[in-house]
Amino acid sequence: MGATLIGLVILSTSNLKAQGKELIIEIILQVCNIVILFIVCYLLTLAILQRQKQHRQIISLISLVEAGQELGSSLTLEKIVQLVVNMVKNLVNCNTCVIYLRERGKEGDMVVVKNCFTLPQHERLFKDFSLDVGESIVAEVIKKKGSILLNDAHKFQKEKIIPKMKYVRSVMVVPCLFQKDAIGSIYVGQQGIASFRDDDLRLLSILANQAALAIKNAQLHENVAQLAITDSLSGLYTHGYFQESLDQEFKKAFKNNKPLSVMILDIDFFKIVNDNFGHPQGDALLKQVGGLIKSVTRDNDIICRYGGDEFTVTCINTNRTEAILIAERIRQAVEEYDFIAGNKVVKVTISGGVASYPEDCDAKKDLVVIADETLYEAKKGGRNRIAHRT
């Protein structure tokens, strides 16, 4: 078995007396053997640690590849941000992970919390904020498009949004970059000081860029899906969405024994508007009426353009009496509103029919039939009125 030279020990024996020289040399050799043993153990320890580090890196890289595959197969934004949080928890040891997304608006950009994993007492501390006025490590990362690693977040003096937390001292924040644009960021925290390494920051940055691509794809998918159910003229939901959503809501109402109401509304004498002002101005009036209906209804009411100059409103968990009040509120708002056609003010009215489950029927298709029949009764009865069964 061959020997490996790991060092040299040079001895000068000129000053040693002959007597006892061999014993001294023997002692020195024994000391050298002990030193060699320590050196070998040290080198072995370094080799093991290096091997463990390489193994962790390999595992982390495999996790990132798997993460990319899983993110690529997801289409919903909600599922993607949850996947990202789960992947971060697998990659690094942390007690907090928050996904922020940038939402652009006419009045400035907002930074919105899309998913928050943290200790229960910290959840309320992570909030949406304005990118333009909010001083925060998250804002700085998004604006500068660069990562930040804080060994002690309590010493970061620029933070005005996220308060100091007892159990979050070490913090990493990386941008989610898509085509050199920061569309959000990932905030990761841990209890101890200096809990994260540069390797953790690099891994998180790779994951963040994978997440950015998946998030953009999900947002594009949602936009296309929204366009498919949005009427291009009025901005309201389409006739197809009315039928689809009514089917879903009727099943819920039937299962939970809750009321459900539908109204069909029609602009009175709309043909005269088209004849007098032209179809472009008629289209503009339709959009104004649709917007007004939406403004006076409730957040959970589903407003659709049914076709032509007709609109529908689906009122969830609403009985006939409540639906009639909503319909009357719409009718009155339209009657009192000054609509614009070209450079002129135009006054119009609407008629409507209301149908309710279970008071008027026990089937979805009958809801639409009865609402349409009572609309005809309102028209026949003089218009600018709401009709219903008694």
N, C-alpha and C positions, 0 to 999 in steps of 0.2 A: 504494500500500500504506500503510495507516494506521499511525501510531506509537502506542505505549502508554506512558503516563507511569508510571514505577516509582519516581521519587524526584526530589528537588530539590537543587541545589547553589547556595548563595547566596554571592556574592563581593562583598567591599567593596574598591573600587579607589581610594578617596579618598587613600590614602597612597602610591599608586604614581606615579612620575614618568612623564611622557608618553613619554619615551624608553624603549623596551623593554616598554611595557605590553602591546602586542599579542602579543609573543612569550610573555610570562608567561601571558596569557589562553589562548593556543594550547596551551601545555604543560598548563595546568590542564584544558582541554577533553579533551586526550588521556588524562590521568589519569582523568578522569570516564568516558571511554569504556571504559577498562580495568576500572574499578570496575563499570560497568554490565555488562560481559561476565561478570565474576565473579558478580554478583548473579543474572544470567539463568541462568548455569550452575547456581548453587545452587538456584534455584527449579525448574529443570528436573529436577535430581537429586531434590529433594523430591517432585515430581510423579511421577517414575518409581518411587520407593520406595513412595509411596502407592498407585500403580497395582498394583505387585507385591504389596503387602500385601493389597489388595482381591482380587487374583487368587488369592492363597493362601487367603484366607478363603472365596472362592467354591468353590475346589477342595475345601477342608475341609468346607464345608457339603454339597456334592454327595456327598462320601465318607460323611458322617453319614447322609444320606438313603439311600444305597445300603446302608449298614451296617444301618439299621433294617429295610429290606426283606429283607436276607439273614438277619438274626437272627430275623425273624418267620417265616421259612420253615423254621427248624430246630426239631426237637423234642427231640433228645437233649442232655442237659446237657454231656456231654463235647465234643460238636461246637460247642456255643455258646461255651464258655469258650475253646476254641481259636480260634474266629472273632474273639472279642473281642481276644485277644492279637494276632492278625494285623492287626486294624483299628487298634489302638493303635500298632503299628509303622509303619503307613502315615500316621497322623495326626501323630505327633511323632517327632523323632529321639531314640531311646533305645537303651540296651543291656540294659535290664532291664524286664520287665513280669510282675507276679505277680497272679493272681486269687485273692482270699481270699473264702470264703463262711462265713457264720455258721450254725452248726448248734446248735439248741437241744436241751438234754437235761435230765433230771431233776436231775442233779448240777451243772448250770451250762452256760453256753454255751461252745462251742468255736469258734475261728477256724481254718478248715481251708484249706490250700493246694490249689486245684483245678487250677491250671495255672501253670507257672513257666518263663518265657523269660529266661535270663540267661547270663552267661559260665559255662563249665563249672566253674571253681573256686568259683563262688558258689552253685551249685545247692543244696548241702547246708545252706546258711545260712538258707534260708527254710523254716520248720517250722510245724506246727500248734501252737496254744497256747490256753490257757484265757482267755476274754475277761475273766473276773472277777479274775484274778490277774496277767495279763500286762500290763506297762507297755510300750507301743509306740505309735508313730505310727499304726499300723494300728488298734489298739484305740481310740485317741483319736478317730479319724475315724469309726469305727462307732458309738461311744457318743454322740458329740456331733453326728453326722450332718452334719458340715461338712468341706469340703476343706482340705488343708494343702499349701502350696508351700514347700519348704526350698531356699534357694540353696546351703546347705552342710549336708548331713545330719550331718556329723561334729560339728557344734556343737549338735545336738539332744540335750540332756542326759537327757530322759525315756526314751529308747530303751533297753530292757532285753532285748528279744527278738531284733531283727535287728542283728547286729554291724556295726561300721564296716567298710566295704569300700573298698579302694584305688580301684577303678574305678567306684564309685557315690558321687558327691558331691551332685549335684542330685537332688532327690526330689519327686515329686508323689504325693499319695494322695487319692483321691476316694471317697466312699461310693456304693454301689449302692442307690438309694432306690426302694422300692416301697410306695406308699400311706403315705408318711412314715415308713416303717420301713427301717432300714439292714440289708439282708440280706447285705451283704458289702462289699468294697472293691477298688479297683484301685490297685496300687502300681507306680509308674513311676520308673525311675532312669536317670541318665546320668553319664558320667565327669567332665566339667568342672564347675566351680563356676558357679552362675547360668546353667545351660544352658536352663532353661525360662522362658517368659513367662506373664503372666496370661492371654493368649489361649489358650495351650496348656492351661492349667488349665480354662478355660471349655469348650473343645472336649472335653476328657477327661470333664468332668462330664456333658455332654450324652450322650456315648457310654455312660457308666456307667449313666445312668437308662434308656437304651434296653436295655442289657444286663440290667438288673434285671428288666424286664418279660419279656424272653425267658427268663431263668433261672427266674422264677416259673412261667411257662407250662410249661417243661420239667419242673420238679419236680412240678407238678400232673399232667402227663401220666404221669410215672413212678409217682406214687402211685396213679393210676387203674389203670395197667397192673399194678401190684403187687397191688391189691385183686382184680383179675380172676383172678389165679392163686393167691390165698391162701384157704384154707378158713376161714370165719368162726368156726367153733367151736373148732378146735384151734390155729389160727394157723400151721399147716403148709401146704405146697403142696397144690393140689387134684389130683384124679384126672386131670383134663385136662392139667395141667402135667407130671404123671408120664409120661404117654404121649408128650407133646411132647419133653420133655427126654431120655427114654430113646431116642427115635428119633435125636436129635442125637448123644447120647453113643455109641450103637451105631455110627453112621456113622464117628465119630472113631476108635473102637476098631478097627473093620474096616480103615480106611485106614492107621492107624499100627501095626497088628498088636499091639494092647495088650489085656489082659484087661478084662472088665467083668462085674460081678456084680449080681444083684437078689435082694432078700429080701422076702417078704410075711409080715407078722406079724399075729397075731390074738389078742385078749384072750380068755382061756379063761372060759367060763361068764358072759359079760357080761350075758346076759339075766337072770341071777339078781340082779345088781347093780341093774338097772332095776326088777325086780319088788320087791326088798326096800327100796330107797331112793328109787325114783321116777326118772323120766327126767331132771329137772334135775340130780340128783346123778350120774346116769349120764353126762350131758354133761360135768359138771365132772371126772369121773374120766377121760374120754377126753382132755380137755385136759391133765390131769396126766401121763398116760401118754405123750402126744405130746411134752410138754416134757422128760420123762425120757429118751426115745429120742434126742431132739436133743442132750441134754447129754452123752451117752456115746458119740456118734458123732463122726466127724471133720468138719473144716470143709468139705471138698469133697464129703462125702456128701449126697445129695439125699433129704430125708425128706418124704414125702407122706402125706396121709390118703387111703387107697385107696377107702374107703366103709364106712359103718357103724362097726364096731369094728376095722377092718383098716387097717394102715399098710404103706407100702413104703419101702425104703431102697435107693437106687441107689448102688453103690460103684464109683467111677471108678478105672480102672487097678488093679483088685483081682481076684486069682484066687480060686478056690473056697476054698482053705485059709484065706486071709486073711479072706474074707467070713464063713466059718463062725465064726471067732474073734470077729469083730465081732458077729455074731448072738448068740453065746453070752454075750458081755459085756452085750448088751441084755437078754437073757432073765434073767440073774442079777441085774442091777440092778433089774428090775421085781419079781422074786421077793422081793428083800430090802427093797423100799421100803414105807414106811407111807403109803398113800394116805388121803385124807380124803373121806368122804361125809357131808355134814351135820356132825354133831358126833361122828362115830365114825371110828375107824381101820379101814381095809379093806385086806385082803391079796388081791392078784390075781396071776395068772401069765399068761404069753403063750406061744404056740406059733409056730413059724416055719418057712418053707421057703426054701431057698437054691438059686439056679440061676446058672451062670457060663458066659460065652463066653470062649474057644472050647471049654472042657472038656465042657460039657453039650449045646451046640447051636451052630448057625452062622447063626441068624436071630433077629431081635429078638422076634418074636411067640412064638417057642418059649421064650425066656427067661421070659416071664410065665407061660406054660402050665406049664412045669416047676416054677417057684417055687410056683405054686398047687397043683400035684399033690403036691409034697413037703410043703407046709403041711397038706394033707389027711392025708398019712401021719403027720405029727407029731401031729395030733389023734387019729387012729385008734390011734396007738401009746401013748396015755395022757396027752397034753397036757404043757405045761410042758417042751417040748423043741424042739430044732432038727433038722430033717430035710434031707437032701440026697441026691443020687445018688452012687453009689460006682462 
